[in-house]
Amino acid sequence: MALFLWFLPAAAFSFPLEGRVKEYTLENGMKVLLLERHESPTLSFYIRFRVGAVDENIGMTGTAHLLEHMLFKGTKTLGTKNYAEEEKVLSRTDSVVASLEAERSKGEKADKGFLRYLEDTLQKLQAEHKKWVVKDEIESIYSQNGAVGFNAFTSQDSTAYVVSLPSNRLELWARIESDRLLNPVLREFYSERDVVMEERRRSYDSNPQRKLMENFLAAAFMASPYGRPIIGWASDIQSLDRQATEEFFRTYYSPANTVLAIVGDVNPEEALPVIKKYFERIPRRVLPPPLKTGEPEQAGERRIRVETDANPQLVMGFHKPNAPHPDDAVCEIIEGILSYGRTSRLYRRLVEDEKIAVEASASNGFPGERYPNLFLLSGTPRHPHTAEELEKALLRELEELKKEPVSDQDLQKIKNQIQTSFLRKLDSNSSLAYWLSYGQSLFGDWRYVTDRIKAYEKVTPEDVRRVARKYFNPKNRTVAILVKPSESP
């Protein structure tokens, strides 16, 4: 069956979404997408907000990610034994933290005795606050009602909250999630901020690959917010405060910035009144103007060496437009030619034949799709080969794309492979809810899912050569190499 699919023309595929996805816009501007699939008595829910790391101001990086953590902490009725009493402790805690951070900012001139007093007071307040907290109450309620996949994630471009439930729990979901948007309480904020700081130390500062990528992105983007890490810079994380994070929530978690996608055993005529009952209570808010800053054209190649005690690695990126620009679909095809499976050019030539690399891959559309992004090449050289040798081999593959047109047969194979892979991602309620909300949130139309597939079919061998010549040139290139300190010149 796999071989049969491999050689079918891409036009033979069609996923029947048109006419099945029901679209609604609530009075407050919130977008609702409902898709019936009655294979099982379950529903998958995605609430996606068009806000991510790219929307943070300088000095507040990491806010979107920390806010995602905080919305699991509950509301004025969920996660608390007595919110009126709890609120008093939260207010006092905010005041102490503000005084503590103001004193710490004095550096050597700080009053050490006063610092100790404030630190002790903060610990006592946090201990007192625990008396009013019901830990993980939302997760517990969902679990008791048969939920799976209760989670959330923050990207550069958006933030999403997800869960799957039995289909007779629609109203329970609507009550909980609308409450999270109407009455969130950012409780345990400062202890959670410490958790994120530890996450950064463990997963970024101590991880060679992430350290390389973080430095690479900071070098590749001068003006675009894609140059900042999703988790935030350490100096920003440790100074984030609860009031500013609440303001970020009020600004970007607006109904007009929200997409609800529900896929599964749903009757739209019965579900819509429930959704309206709970979610239309959320007031409409004016969104800030869109980002006007654009990444300027590079004036020449950028190159950095990142020193850490790890084996050498290489990452190379070329600036390119984001979807729905037609060249983005061509870059997706190029990614397939270079990097899809064991028959791909990079694996076959660099890993198997020449044994220059342990692994080598290509990736299109990094690190996000709301703004112009990068086409990425990366790899790990195989000892005794160096990162510089791997770089030359990767550039050689790009030059071949510019000179030799890919055959019609190979191009069609890649189109079918990409399409088959994409359609496999749509085989569950959860994945369909993911992609419907993704297309609607980022591009203003859930039909991005099917339009993307159609865009691949239009790509020609000459398109591949044209795009390779246009974007894969030294002036448009950023290169980062991971080296051990002793190897640095």
N, C-alpha and C positions, 0 to 999 in steps of 0.2 A: 504493500500500500504506500509506503514511504517513497519507493522508487517511482510508482505511478504518479504521485503528487509532484515529485521532483520535476518531471518532464511535461506536465500539463502547462499550457499557456496561462499566464497570470490572470487573463480576462475570464478564465473558467471559474475563478473563485468569486463568490459574492456572499457576504454575510448579511442576512436579511434584517437590517436594523431600520431602514427607511419605512415609515408607516407603523412601526411597532413601538418606537420610543415616543412616549407622550410628554409634551413640554408644557410647562405652566410657569407663569410669573406671578408671584404673590403681590399683594398691594404695596408691600414695603420694598419691592424690587428683587426679592430672593427668587432664584431660578430653581425649579423642581423638574427632575427627569425621572420618569417611571418606565420600567421595562418589564413586561410580564414574561416569566419563564416558570412554568408549572411543573418542572421535573421533580421538585421536592418541596415540602411545606416549609420553606425557609426564605428569608429575605436577607440581602446584603445591603448595608447602608454606608454611603460615603458622604460626609460633609466636608467639602473642600472650599478653602478660602484662598482667594488670589493674593496671598501675602506670604512672603518668605524672607530669606536673608537679604534679598536685593532691596527690600523696603526699609531697612534700618538706617537711621541717621548715624553719622560719624560719632563715635563715643558710645553707641548703643548696640554694637554688634553682639549677636547672640540672643537678642531680645525675643525674636520669633521662636527660636528653639526652646528657650526657657519658658515662654508663655505656653507652649505646647505641653510641657511638663506640668505647669501649674493648673491647667484645666482638668487634670485628673484628680485634683485635690478636693473638688466638691463645690457646693453652692451655699446659699444662706440656709437651706433646709437639708442638704445632703452633705454628710461629712462633719457634722457638728452636733453636739449635745445641747448647746444653748448659744445661738449666734449672738444674742445681745451681750452676753458676758464675754464671749470670745472676741467680739469686735473691740472691746475695751483693751484687751491684752494686745491685740494686733496694732492698735493705734499707739500704745506705749512703746511697743517694740520698734515701730517705724521711727519714733522720736529718738530712741536710744541709738539705733543704727546710724541715723543721720549725724548725731553728735559724735559717735565713735569714728565714723569715716572722715568727718571734718577734722577731728584731732589727729588721726593717722596721716592726713594729707600734709600736716606740718613737718613730717619727717623727723629730723634730729631735734627739732624744737618742740616736739610733742611732749606734753606732761605725762610722764610714765605712770604716775600714781593715778591720774584721772583716767588714763587708758585702762588700767587694771580694774578700776571701779566700774567703768562702762562695760567692759567685757564680762565681769561678774554679774552685773545687772542684766545683761543680755541673756546669759545662760539661765538665770532664774526666771526670766520672762518666758523663755522658750520651754522650760520645764513646766511652768504654770499653764502655758498654752496647750500642752499635750493633754491636760485634763479635759479639755473641751472638744478634742478632735476624735472623730470616728474614722479610723484609717480605712482607706480604699472602699468606702461604702458604695460608690457607683459601680465599681468592678464587682463587688459582692452581689449587688442586686442583679446585675446582668448575668453573672455566673449562675445564680439561683434560678434564672429564667432561661437557661439553655444557651447562653451566648457563647460564641467562639470568635477568635480573632479580634478581640477588643484591643485596639491599638491606635496609634497616631504616628505621623511622621512629618518632619519639616524639611523642605528642600530649598534651593535657591529661589524657586518661583512660587511655591504654594505650601499650604499646610492642610493636612487632611486628618479627619477623625473617623475611624472605621469600626464596624462590628457586624456580625451576622447573628440573626435571631430566628426563632420559630415565627412563622408568618402571623400567628395570632398575638404577637407581642409588638405590633406596630405602634399602638398608642403608648405603651410603656416607653419605647424608644423616643417617641416624640416628646413625651413629658420630661424625660431626663435631659435630652439634648437641648430642648428649648430653654430649660432651666439653666443649663450650663452657659447658654448665651445671654440670658436675661440677668442672672444673679450669680455670676462666678465670684468665688472668694479665693484670692491668691494666698491661701494659708500656707504656713511652713515655707514661705518664700526664701528666706535667707539660708535655711538649712538646705533647701533644694538648690539654691545658687552654689553652695559648697559642693553638692553632688555633681553639678555640671562642671565645676572647676576641676574636680577629681577626674571626671570623664575626659576632659581635655588633656590633663597630664598623662593619663593612662593610654588613651586612644589616639592622641595626636602628637604630643611632644615626645612620647616614648616609642612611637611607631614610625620607622624609617620611611615607609611608603607614603603615609599620610603627611609626614613632614616634608617630603620631596614635593608632593602635589600641592600642599599649601603654599610653599615658596614659589613653585612654578606659576600658580594662578596669580599670586601677587605681582610677579614679574610680567606675566602675559597681559594683564589688564591694568592700564594706568588710570582710567576714568570710570569704567564700568564697575558696578557693584559686584560683578562676578569675581572680582579680585579678592573678595573677603570670604573668610570661612563661615560655613553655616553655624558652627558651634560658637563662633565669635572669637575675638582676640582676648587673651587672658586678662589684660588690663581693663578691658571693658566689662567682662563677665563679673569680675570681683567688685565692680562698682555699680552694677545694675540695681535699681531700687523699685520697690513695689508700686509706688504711685506712677512712675514713668511707664512701667510695664502695663498697668491698668489703662493708661492713656493710649498706649499702642493698641491694646485690645479694642478700646472704644473707637479708635480711628479706622482700623482695618478689618475688624470682624463685623463689618456692616452687612446688612441683608443684601445690599446691591453688590457686594463683593463675595457672595456665598452661592454655592451650588449644592443642592441636595440630590443625590442619585440613589435610587432604590431599585434593586433588580431582584426578581425572583417571583414567588407566589403572591403577587399583589394584584388587586383589582383597583385600577386607577379611580373609578367612580366612587369607591368606598374609601380609598386612602386619602384622596385630596381634601375632603372635609376635615379629616383628622389633622392633616398637615397644616391646613389653614388655621384651625382652632388654636394650635400651639405656637406655630412659627410666625403668624401674622401679628402676634403680640409684640414682637421685637421691633423697636422703632427704627424708621428709616434714618440713615445718617449720610451726610455729604462726604464723599471720598476726597482725599487730597488729589491735586492734579498729577497726571502721569509724569514719570521721570523724563526730563528733557536732555540730560547729559548723555552724550554718545561717545563711544570709544573712538579716539582719533586713529587715523591710519598710522601704522608703524613707520618710523623713519629709518628702520634698519633692524637687522637681527638682534634679538636679546638672548643673552646666554648667561646662565648662572650655574654655580657648583655648590651643592649642599653637602656639608660635612657631617657625617655621623658614622658610628662604628657598625657598618653593615655592608653587605655585598653591593657592588655597583648596580645601579639602575638608571634607566634613561626615560625621559618623557619629552615629547616634542609636539608643539601645537601650532596650528595655522588658523588665523582669523577667517571667519566666513559668516554669511547671513544665516539667520534662524528661519524656521518654518513660519509661514507657508511659502517663502521664497522658493522657486523651483530648483535652484541650485542646492538647496538643502536635501531634497530627495535624491539628487545625483550623488551627493556626498554619502548618503546612506547606502547607495549601490556600491560606491567605492569601498566603503567599510566592509561590505560583504565580499567583494573581490579579494581584498587583502586579508580578511580576518575570520571568515565564517568557516569553522570546522577544519578538519585535518587535510582537506583538499585545497584550502586557501593558500594564496601565494606566500604569505609570511610564514605560515607553519611549514609548508612543504619545502620552501627554499632555505629559510634561515634556521629553522629548528631541526628538520630532518636531514636535508642534503648537506648544507654547509656547516651545520652544527655551530653556528655563531652564537645562537641564543638558546637559553633555557625556555623562554617564552617570548612571544612578540605579538602585539595586537594593535588594531585600529579601533577608534571609537568616534562616532559623529555626534555633534550637538552637545558638547561638554562645556561648562557644567550645568547649563540650563537652556530653556527654549523660549523664554519671554523676550530676550534680547539677543543681538548677534553674539555668536559663540565660537567654539573652536572645533576643528577636526584634529583628533589626537592620535599620535603614534607612541607606543611605549613598549618597553621590553627589559629583560634581564639578560646580560651577556653570559655566555657559558665560558668558564675558565678554560684556557688562559686568555680568551678574547676580552677586549675592553669595551667600555661603553662607546668609545669613539669609533671602534670598528662596527659596532652594531648600528650606530647612527649612519655611517656611510652606507651600510647595507639597506637600511630603511629608505634612505634618500634615493638609492639606486632603483628601488621598487616604484617610487613615485615618478622618477624620470621615465621609467618604462611605460607608465600610464599615459604620460604626455606624448610619447612617440608612437607606441604601438596600439592601435585600436583593439579593444577587447572584442572577441568574436561574438557574433549574434547568438550562437548556441550558449556560450559561457555567460553572456549577459542575461539571457532568458532563464538560465539555471539559477542565477543569483536572485533574479526577480521572484521566481517561484519559491526559492528557499526563504527569502525575507517574508514573503506573503504568508507562506505556510507557518513560519515561526510566529508571525504576528497573530494569525487566526487562532493558533493554539493558545495564545494568551487570552483569548476571548471565550474560553471553554467553561468558565465558572461565573456564578453570579458576582462574586467579589471582583474578579478581574474586569468584567464588563462595567461594573459600577466605577472601578478605578478609571478606565479609559473614557467613559462617557463624561465623568466629572472633570477629567484632565482636559479633554478637548474643549468643553464648555467654558471652563475657568480660564485657561491660558489663551484660547483663540476665539472665544465667543461663540463656538458652535461645536456641539458634540459630534457633528458629521466629520470632524477632523479624522475620526477613526476610519471612515470609509474613503474620504478624500485622499488620505495618505496612501492607501493602497492603489488608488487610481493614478497618483502622481508617479509611482514607481514604473508603471507600465509605459509612461511617455518617455522614459529615459532612453537615449540612443548611444551607440558607441562614440559618436562624435561629441555628445554631451560630456561623457566621461573624460575625453581628452581635453575639451575646452575648460572644464572646471578644474582639472588637475593643473593646467597651465596658468589659469587665472589666480588660484589661491596658494598652490604649493610652491612658493618661491622664497628665497632667503630673506628678502625684506619683510615678509609677512610671517616670519618664523620666530618662535621662542623655544629655546632648548634648556632643559635642566638635567643635570647629571648628579647622581648620588655617589659620593666618594668618601673613602675613609680619610681622616685628617692627615695621615702621613702621605697620602697620594696627592694632596692639594699642592700646587706649585707655590 
